């Protein structure tokens, strides 16, 4: 059995941050994040309740960022292939 951790979000090749998900768990998290944002737009929250929309957007983004930080490859500035 391998002791190597499988990351849900690999680090980007160039720059800082994470790239597209590399596991089904990462894809599920990304899809849930996008679906909740789309649902908020469909419900017209940006037009009728902008404070609720933007606070929800910030909270969802913060949760998504925390998941990426915990389940993603450690980040650092990358310049491509070494």
Buried (B, 14 or more C-beta within 10 A) or exposed (E): EEEEEEBBBBBBEEEEBBBEBBBEBBEEBBEBBEEBBEEBEEEEBEEEBEEEBEEBBEEBEEBBEEBBEEBBBEBEEBEEEE
